[in-house]
Amino acid sequence: MTVEFTRQAVADLERIGNDSRLKFGQVVAARLRDRIADVIARAERSPSSAPAAKGRPGVRVAPIGRYPFRLYYLILPDRIVVQHIRHTSRRPW
């Protein structure tokens, strides 16, 4: 199964990377990037492993482990579409 990213998800990744580099430094930003990549890889291997997002039919939501983010993705027959990566302190998506 392949993975695609919406424009919103790409913008989220860029913002998260820039913000974490500025606030926490290069090492923490790299660990966060690697963790997000791990969660995406898990979703690619096992798309139904994350619970369904409330109020968003077909969308799954995966926590990013020790980091306060959630990955929202849609499962399609031939691919996964990463829709959004959201900080947990923000209003639910």
DRENTORKOL-3810 file (N, C-alpha, C; in nm, 4 decimals):
REM DRENTORKOL-3810
@n.u->0.0845; n.v->-0.1170; n.w->0.0000; ca.u->0.0000; ca.v->0.0000; ca.w->0.0000; c.u->0.0896; c.v->0.1241; c.w->0.0000
@n.u->0.0535; n.v->0.2230; n.w->-0.0763; ca.u->0.1329; ca.v->0.3459; ca.w->-0.0831; c.u->0.0745; c.v->0.4513; c.w->0.0105
@n.u->0.1544; n.v->0.5522; n.w->0.0358; ca.u->0.1135; ca.v->0.6618; ca.w->0.1230; c.u->0.1193; c.v->0.7922; c.w->0.0450
@n.u->0.0142; n.v->0.8698; n.w->0.0538; ca.u->0.0097; ca.v->1.0039; ca.w->-0.0045; c.u->-0.0151; c.v->1.1040; c.w->0.1077
@n.u->0.0198; n.v->1.2288; n.w->0.0810; ca.u->0.0008; ca.v->1.3360; ca.w->0.1789; c.u->-0.0813; c.v->1.4480; c.w->0.1158
@n.u->-0.1780; n.v->1.4986; n.w->0.1900; ca.u->-0.2511; ca.v->1.6164; ca.w->0.1438; c.u->-0.1615; c.v->1.7387; c.w->0.1602
@n.u->-0.2005; n.v->1.8476; n.w->0.0982; ca.u->-0.1248; ca.v->1.9728; ca.w->0.1163; c.u->-0.1209; c.v->2.0119; c.w->0.2629
@n.u->-0.2332; n.v->1.9910; n.w->0.3313; ca.u->-0.2401; ca.v->2.0232; ca.w->0.4744; c.u->-0.1376; c.v->1.9413; c.w->0.5529
@n.u->-0.1277; n.v->1.8122; n.w->0.5235; ca.u->-0.0326; ca.v->1.7264; ca.w->0.5953; c.u->0.1115; c.v->1.7690; c.w->0.5681
@n.u->0.1421; n.v->1.8048; n.w->0.4451; ca.u->0.2772; ca.v->1.8517; ca.w->0.4120; c.u->0.3079; c.v->1.9807; c.w->0.4888
@n.u->0.2124; n.v->2.0714; n.w->0.4920; ca.u->0.2303; ca.v->2.1965; ca.w->0.5668; c.u->0.2465; c.v->2.1672; c.w->0.7159
@n.u->0.1693; n.v->2.0726; n.w->0.7679; ca.u->0.1821; ca.v->2.0342; ca.w->0.9086; c.u->0.3225; c.v->1.9838; c.w->0.9381
@n.u->0.3732; n.v->1.8948; n.w->0.8534; ca.u->0.5073; ca.v->1.8402; ca.w->0.8738; c.u->0.6142; c.v->1.9491; c.w->0.8716
@n.u->0.6023; n.v->2.0415; n.w->0.7784; ca.u->0.6993; ca.v->2.1510; ca.w->0.7707; c.u->0.6935; c.v->2.2372; c.w->0.8958
@n.u->0.5719; n.v->2.2708; n.w->0.9390; ca.u->0.5553; ca.v->2.3550; ca.w->1.0577; c.u->0.6064; c.v->2.2842; c.w->1.1832
@n.u->0.5721; n.v->2.1571; n.w->1.1978; ca.u->0.6165; ca.v->2.0809; ca.w->1.3141; c.u->0.7691; c.v->2.0733; c.w->1.3172
@n.u->0.8296; n.v->2.0466; n.w->1.2030; ca.u->0.9754; ca.v->2.0396; ca.w->1.1963; c.u->1.0411; c.v->2.1716; c.w->1.2320
@n.u->0.9928; n.v->2.2790; n.w->1.1731; ca.u->1.0502; ca.v->2.4114; ca.w->1.2013; c.u->1.0314; c.v->2.4511; c.w->1.3466
@n.u->0.9105; n.v->2.4342; n.w->1.3978; ca.u->0.8824; ca.v->2.4718; ca.w->1.5371; c.u->0.9656; c.v->2.3908; c.w->1.6358
@n.u->0.9754; n.v->2.2606; n.w->1.6139; ca.u->1.0495; ca.v->2.1781; ca.w->1.7083; c.u->1.1998; c.v->2.2063; c.w->1.7019
@n.u->1.2528; n.v->2.2378; n.w->1.5843; ca.u->1.3944; ca.v->2.2757; ca.w->1.5749; c.u->1.4202; c.v->2.4047; c.w->1.6533
@n.u->1.3315; n.v->2.5018; n.w->1.6382; ca.u->1.3498; ca.v->2.6296; ca.w->1.7075; c.u->1.3334; c.v->2.6162; c.w->1.8587
@n.u->1.2345; n.v->2.5404; n.w->1.9024; ca.u->1.2044; ca.v->2.5312; ca.w->2.0456; c.u->1.2913; c.v->2.4302; c.w->2.1196
@n.u->1.3229; n.v->2.3167; n.w->2.0551; ca.u->1.3865; ca.v->2.2069; ca.w->2.1265; c.u->1.5211; c.v->2.1639; c.w->2.0713
@n.u->1.5577; n.v->2.2128; n.w->1.9534; ca.u->1.6860; ca.v->2.1786; ca.w->1.8958; c.u->1.6781; c.v->2.0686; c.w->1.7913
@n.u->1.7880; n.v->2.0512; n.w->1.7227; ca.u->1.7960; ca.v->1.9586; ca.w->1.6100; c.u->1.7755; c.v->1.8133; c.w->1.6510
@n.u->1.8284; n.v->1.7740; n.w->1.7671; ca.u->1.8201; ca.v->1.6339; ca.w->1.8097; c.u->1.6751; c.v->1.5935; c.w->1.8350
@n.u->1.6033; n.v->1.6750; n.w->1.9097; ca.u->1.4630; ca.v->1.6443; ca.w->1.9387; c.u->1.3798; c.v->1.6489; c.w->1.8112
@n.u->1.4059; n.v->1.7453; n.w->1.7251; ca.u->1.3325; ca.v->1.7544; ca.w->1.5985; c.u->1.3547; c.v->1.6293; c.w->1.5136
@n.u->1.4763; n.v->1.5781; n.w->1.5113; ca.u->1.5059; ca.v->1.4566; ca.w->1.4348; c.u->1.4355; c.v->1.3354; c.w->1.4954
@n.u->1.4317; n.v->1.3268; n.w->1.6278; ca.u->1.3611; ca.v->1.2153; ca.w->1.6924; c.u->1.2115; c.v->1.2208; c.w->1.6635
@n.u->1.1551; n.v->1.3403; n.w->1.6680; ca.u->1.0127; ca.v->1.3561; ca.w->1.6367; c.u->0.9863; c.v->1.3174; c.w->1.4916
@n.u->1.0698; n.v->1.3627; n.w->1.4007; ca.u->1.0548; ca.v->1.3275; ca.w->1.2592; c.u->1.0598; c.v->1.1756; c.w->1.2409
@n.u->1.1549; n.v->1.1109; n.w->1.3080; ca.u->1.1675; ca.v->0.9654; ca.w->1.2975; c.u->1.0449; c.v->0.8953; c.w->1.3548
@n.u->0.9925; n.v->0.9460; n.w->1.4638; ca.u->0.8743; ca.v->0.8842; ca.w->1.5244; c.u->0.7533; c.v->0.8981; c.w->1.4332
@n.u->0.7356; n.v->1.0148; n.w->1.3727; ca.u->0.6258; ca.v->1.0337; ca.w->1.2780; c.u->0.6417; c.v->0.9366; c.w->1.1610
@n.u->0.7621; n.v->0.9206; n.w->1.1113; ca.u->0.7882; ca.v->0.8266; ca.w->1.0012; c.u->0.7550; c.v->0.6835; c.w->1.0436
@n.u->0.7863; n.v->0.6467; n.w->1.1681; ca.u->0.7540; ca.v->0.5130; ca.w->1.2182; c.u->0.6028; c.v->0.4899; c.w->1.2220
@n.u->0.5280; n.v->0.5898; n.w->1.2673; ca.u->0.3825; ca.v->0.5768; ca.w->1.2749; c.u->0.3232; c.v->0.5662; c.w->1.1346
@n.u->0.3757; n.v->0.6421; n.w->1.0409; ca.u->0.3288; ca.v->0.6329; ca.w->0.9021; c.u->0.3604; c.v->0.4955; c.w->0.8449
@n.u->0.4783; n.v->0.4428; n.w->0.8731; ca.u->0.5158; ca.v->0.3096; ca.w->0.8247; c.u->0.4251; c.v->0.2022; c.w->0.8838
@n.u->0.3902; n.v->0.2163; n.w->1.0112; ca.u->0.2984; ca.v->0.1201; ca.w->1.0724; c.u->0.1613; c.v->0.1266; c.w->1.0063
@n.u->0.1142; n.v->0.2474; n.w->0.9791; ca.u->-0.0151; ca.v->0.2635; ca.w->0.9113; c.u->-0.0103; c.v->0.2026; c.w->0.7720
@n.u->0.1034; n.v->0.2140; n.w->0.7063; ca.u->0.1192; ca.v->0.1564; ca.w->0.5725; c.u->0.1144; c.v->0.0026; c.w->0.5777
@n.u->0.1789; n.v->-0.0549; n.w->0.6789; ca.u->0.1811; ca.v->-0.2007; ca.w->0.6934; c.u->0.0472; c.v->-0.2565; c.w->0.7415
@n.u->-0.0156; n.v->-0.1835; n.w->0.8330; ca.u->-0.1388; ca.v->-0.2316; ca.w->0.8956; c.u->-0.2370; c.v->-0.1149; c.w->0.9089
@n.u->-0.3040; n.v->-0.0781; n.w->0.8013; ca.u->-0.3867; ca.v->0.0422; ca.w->0.7985; c.u->-0.4956; c.v->0.0490; c.w->0.9055
@n.u->-0.5499; n.v->-0.0645; n.w->0.9429; ca.u->-0.6591; ca.v->-0.0642; ca.w->1.0409; c.u->-0.6104; c.v->-0.0715; c.w->1.1848
@n.u->-0.4818; n.v->-0.0568; n.w->1.2071; ca.u->-0.4268; ca.v->-0.0695; ca.w->1.3419; c.u->-0.4643; c.v->0.0469; c.w->1.4329
@n.u->-0.4909; n.v->0.1625; n.w->1.3780; ca.u->-0.5289; ca.v->0.2791; ca.w->1.4587; c.u->-0.6812; c.v->0.2863; c.w->1.4699
@n.u->-0.7308; n.v->0.3416; n.w->1.5803; ca.u->-0.8756; ca.v->0.3524; ca.w->1.5953; c.u->-0.9360; c.v->0.4540; c.w->1.4992
@n.u->-1.0645; n.v->0.4384; n.w->1.4750; ca.u->-1.1372; ca.v->0.5328; ca.w->1.3896; c.u->-1.1487; c.v->0.6676; c.w->1.4603
@n.u->-1.1409; n.v->0.7743; n.w->1.3824; ca.u->-1.1576; ca.v->0.9095; ca.w->1.4363; c.u->-1.3070; c.v->0.9371; c.w->1.4513
@n.u->-1.3450; n.v->0.9925; n.w->1.5635; ca.u->-1.4858; ca.v->1.0238; ca.w->1.5880; c.u->-1.5319; c.v->1.1349; c.w->1.4948
@n.u->-1.6453; n.v->1.1142; n.w->1.4324; ca.u->-1.7037; ca.v->1.2165; ca.w->1.3460; c.u->-1.6387; c.v->1.2311; c.w->1.2108
@n.u->-1.5474; n.v->1.1432; n.w->1.1758; ca.u->-1.4774; ca.v->1.1486; ca.w->1.0466; c.u->-1.4814; c.v->1.0101; c.w->0.9837
@n.u->-1.5854; n.v->0.9785; n.w->0.9090; ca.u->-1.5982; ca.v->0.8445; ca.w->0.8507; c.u->-1.4780; c.v->0.8052; c.w->0.7649
@n.u->-1.4257; n.v->0.6862; n.w->0.7907; ca.u->-1.3144; ca.v->0.6335; ca.w->0.7132; c.u->-1.1778; c.v->0.6807; c.w->0.7577
@n.u->-1.1723; n.v->0.7750; n.w->0.8502; ca.u->-1.0447; ca.v->0.8311; ca.w->0.8952; c.u->-0.9992; c.v->0.7594; c.w->1.0217
@n.u->-0.8715; n.v->0.7287; n.w->1.0262; ca.u->-0.8086; ca.v->0.6681; ca.w->1.1437; c.u->-0.7203; c.v->0.7723; c.w->1.2101
@n.u->-0.7008; n.v->0.7579; n.w->1.3409; ca.u->-0.6161; ca.v->0.8514; ca.w->1.4140; c.u->-0.5144; c.v->0.7727; c.w->1.4956
@n.u->-0.3866; n.v->0.8048; n.w->1.4739; ca.u->-0.2775; ca.v->0.7342; ca.w->1.5409; c.u->-0.1977; c.v->0.8325; c.w->1.6252
@n.u->-0.1784; n.v->0.8027; n.w->1.7538; ca.u->-0.0934; ca.v->0.8890; ca.w->1.8368; c.u->0.0526; c.v->0.8761; c.w->1.7943
@n.u->0.1276; n.v->0.9810; n.w->1.8169; ca.u->0.2700; ca.v->0.9820; ca.w->1.7806; c.u->0.3541; c.v->0.9477; c.w->1.9045
@n.u->0.3066; n.v->0.8576; n.w->1.9838; ca.u->0.3830; ca.v->0.8101; ca.w->2.0996; c.u->0.4018; c.v->0.9165; c.w->2.2049
@n.u->0.5231; n.v->0.9355; n.w->2.2469; ca.u->0.5526; ca.v->1.0284; ca.w->2.3564; c.u->0.5401; c.v->1.1757; c.w->2.3159
@n.u->0.5212; n.v->1.2009; n.w->2.1901; ca.u->0.5076; ca.v->1.3381; ca.w->2.1409; c.u->0.3594; c.v->1.3746; c.w->2.1318
@n.u->0.3257; n.v->1.5002; n.w->2.1579; ca.u->0.1835; ca.v->1.5391; ca.w->2.1669; c.u->0.1190; c.v->1.5684; c.w->2.0309
@n.u->0.1253; n.v->1.4713; n.w->1.9417; ca.u->0.0654; ca.v->1.4867; ca.w->1.8098; c.u->-0.0161; c.v->1.3630; c.w->1.7764
@n.u->-0.1110; n.v->1.3823; n.w->1.6853; ca.u->-0.1888; ca.v->1.2712; ca.w->1.6313; c.u->-0.1862; c.v->1.2792; c.w->1.4799
@n.u->-0.1776; n.v->1.1626; n.w->1.4182; ca.u->-0.1755; ca.v->1.1510; ca.w->1.2733; c.u->-0.3132; c.v->1.1040; c.w->1.2272
@n.u->-0.3751; n.v->1.1794; n.w->1.1384; ca.u->-0.5056; ca.v->1.1445; ca.w->1.0835; c.u->-0.4856; c.v->1.0978; c.w->0.9396
@n.u->-0.5384; n.v->0.9787; n.w->0.9091; ca.u->-0.5231; ca.v->0.9271; ca.w->0.7743; c.u->-0.6494; c.v->0.8543; c.w->0.7287
@n.u->-0.6664; n.v->0.8549; n.w->0.5998; ca.u->-0.7805; ca.v->0.7919; ca.w->0.5344; c.u->-0.7328; c.v->0.6659; c.w->0.4639
@n.u->-0.8068; n.v->0.5575; n.w->0.4803; ca.u->-0.7728; ca.v->0.4321; ca.w->0.4140; c.u->-0.8561; c.v->0.4211; c.w->0.2867
@n.u->-0.7885; n.v->0.4124; n.w->0.1741; ca.u->-0.8529; ca.v->0.3890; ca.w->0.0451; c.u->-0.8130; c.v->0.2499; c.w->-0.0028
@n.u->-0.8804; n.v->0.1948; n.w->-0.1028; ca.u->-0.8485; ca.v->0.0576; ca.w->-0.1455; c.u->-0.7026; c.v->0.0351; c.w->-0.1845
@n.u->-0.6376; n.v->0.1340; n.w->-0.2433; ca.u->-0.5018; ca.v->0.1149; ca.w->-0.2927; c.u->-0.3968; c.v->0.2027; c.w->-0.2265
@n.u->-0.4385; n.v->0.2847; n.w->-0.1302; ca.u->-0.3417; ca.v->0.3748; ca.w->-0.0674; c.u->-0.3948; c.v->0.4300; c.w->0.0653
@n.u->-0.3051; n.v->0.4907; n.w->0.1377; ca.u->-0.3383; ca.v->0.5639; ca.w->0.2599; c.u->-0.3121; c.v->0.7107; c.w->0.2302
@n.u->-0.4013; n.v->0.7971; n.w->0.2719; ca.u->-0.3830; ca.v->0.9402; ca.w->0.2519; c.u->-0.3700; c.v->1.0056; c.w->0.3893
@n.u->-0.2500; n.v->1.0550; n.w->0.4190; ca.u->-0.2284; ca.v->1.1276; ca.w->0.5432; c.u->-0.2923; c.v->1.2643; c.w->0.5244
@n.u->-0.3904; n.v->1.2942; n.w->0.6088; ca.u->-0.4676; ca.v->1.4155; ca.w->0.5922; c.u->-0.4193; c.v->1.5301; c.w->0.6799
@n.u->-0.3734; n.v->1.4955; n.w->0.8018; ca.u->-0.3463; ca.v->1.6020; ca.w->0.8969; c.u->-0.2604; c.v->1.5465; c.w->1.0095
@n.u->-0.1738; n.v->1.6297; n.w->1.0643; ca.u->-0.0985; ca.v->1.5958; ca.w->1.1840; c.u->-0.1226; c.v->1.7108; c.w->1.2809
@n.u->-0.1821; n.v->1.6785; n.w->1.3934; ca.u->-0.2347; ca.v->1.7827; ca.w->1.4804; c.u->-0.1804; c.v->1.7682; c.w->1.6217
@n.u->-0.1464; n.v->1.8805; n.w->1.6825; ca.u->-0.1025; ca.v->1.8826; ca.w->1.8226; c.u->-0.2224; c.v->1.8508; c.w->1.9109
@n.u->-0.2008; n.v->1.7707; n.w->2.0141; ca.u->-0.3113; ca.v->1.7243; ca.w->2.0983; c.u->-0.3726; c.v->1.8350; c.w->2.1837
@n.u->-0.3028; n.v->1.9448; n.w->2.2025; ca.u->-0.3595; ca.v->2.0522; ca.w->2.2847; c.u->-0.4550; c.v->2.1414; c.w->2.2057
@n.u->-0.4595; n.v->2.1242; n.w->2.0742; ca.u->-0.5499; ca.v->2.2022; ca.w->1.9918; c.u->-0.6895; c.v->2.1436; c.w->1.9948
@n.u->-0.7845; n.v->2.2243; n.w->1.9594; ca.u->-0.9243; ca.v->2.1795; ca.w->1.9511; c.u->-0.9298; c.v->2.0578; c.w->1.8608
@n.u->-1.0101; n.v->1.9568; n.w->1.8959; ca.u->-1.0171; ca.v->1.8361; ca.w->1.8115; c.u->-1.0516; c.v->1.8716; c.w->1.6677
@n.u->-0.9946; n.v->1.7925; n.w->1.5776; ca.u->-1.0117; ca.v->1.8169; ca.w->1.4331; c.u->-1.1436; c.v->1.7640; c.w->1.3858
END
